[in-house]
Amino acid sequence: MISEQVETDARLLWDYHQMGHALRPCSVAIGLGSHDLGVADTAVDLYKRGLVPLLLFTGATSPTSKARMPRGEAIHYRERALDLGVPSSAVLVEPNARNTGENIRFSRQVLEEANVEVSSVLLVSKPYEERRAYATACKLWPGVEFVSASTPMTFEEYVESIQDVRLVIDMLVGALQRLLIYPEQGFMISQAVPSDVLDAYGRLCREGFTSRLIVSESPTS
């Protein structure tokens, strides 16, 4: 159980992490690897709606995905897409990336090697990773327009899917910390963070939702 204030603060972070972009046709959809097959499902939906002619799934394995996806995140995403009816010719795989920056850099390399002209990308991630993925992509791949997308769901629905509210809030807090500290390290572009979101972040840190923080940095800085 969590308090009403914690839930309110978590919702503020949840809403901020989503970009609210209007979907439109793009050159390719890039599905960022994770433990969540919903990313692959959403990418397939975008393909079937005619918004992209090509899917690229990127990701190796991580501690949270290794047991569920032993062959690698991108490989399991591809298998999911094929099971859902996407032809193999419309799916590319980048199986080596182990963080968001590598997702972008390695995907760009795969597309260049495949002679795919890219002017715009539908960037598909988990709902709370939309803003982080967008900020990273804009930094590492200038000249391309990025449209963020994720599985449409509420905070409550996502908690229900994960079955661990504290873990979800920890992930929301960790993702926001990176938005605050990574721009000055050159990993992503800087984005304005509203004061109410910063206040909520600080309260959640003080409540102990810190397992996904980078410990070398102050969580409230």
Beta strands, then each sheet from edge to edge (+ up, - down):
strand 1: 28-32
strand 2: 55-58
strand 3: 91-94
strand 4: 120-124
strand 5: 145-149
sheet 1: 3+ 2+ 1+ 4+ 5+
end
